[in-house]
């Protein structure tokens, strides 16, 4: 199925640039990997804001004079679009675009393809399908008061939504689950501390419970589950009256948990969320309990040594 991503773009063609001193501003736009093969390729149905990509120029560069900073050179990929629409450029070097004035550019002369991992994936994150009583819905289309299916308490109304866009780097770089890696029916991208539900006899054998919640960062295997850096990432957290298990891309994971911090693992989760969403501090409660037992980092290392537990 098609997978859409949102990232930062300049409307500019490094191979046919504007005059030096021209004002340049970035926007956040959506591009789509039509066959979900992890690549943006020309003339195969991959699109930018609904228009087919006709050429992909990797390793172009653009130098922008940013007020108060000076000249900044971004290396990235340029998309040419059908219908003669203006070309667009997105960085793939991990930098965040800034507004400024055009200085210079370089360009390649061979159209290739771009791995979507080179950008900031839309990521829960926009593009995630959330199970509701009315069918699966895009998370970015949900609003406060909408009902979402939960594993334990049926349909529950959303009480609050935390949402923000950040540079996908360091401790906040997202974790991407390839389709099928954890039972998900499509690629799923979440924040590092977002906890996934692990079930089955394996969980009972290793951890003494039927079901456990494990932070996504502890499930990374370097292959089908990996941390993705570069570009921008948008995180969305759903808040309910209590900690719930909701279904994103067909698999259960947690809603936002504003419970009291008691140990290092929860402190890490709290630090991440308060850095991303300062308003989350106002949601903290003393009496909320997690929906399932939470697996700690030391125990989670067992999963990394036994990847079959995730199947």
Secondary structure, 3 states (H helix, E strand, C coil): CCEEEEEEEECCCHHHCCCCCCEECEEEEEEEECCCCCEEECCCCCEECCEEEEEEEEEEEEEEEECCCEEEEEEEEEEEEHHHCCCEEEECCCCCCCCEEEEEEECCCCCCEEEHHHCCCCCCCCCCEEEECCEEEEHHHCCCCCEEEECCCEEEECCEEEEEEEECCHHHCCEEECCCCCCCCCCEEECCCCEEEEECHHHHHHHCCCEEEEEHHHHCCCCCEEECCCCEEEEEEEECCCCCEEEECCEEEECCCCCCCCCHHHHHHHHHHHHHCHHHHHHCCCCCCCCCCECCHHHHHHHHHCHHHHC
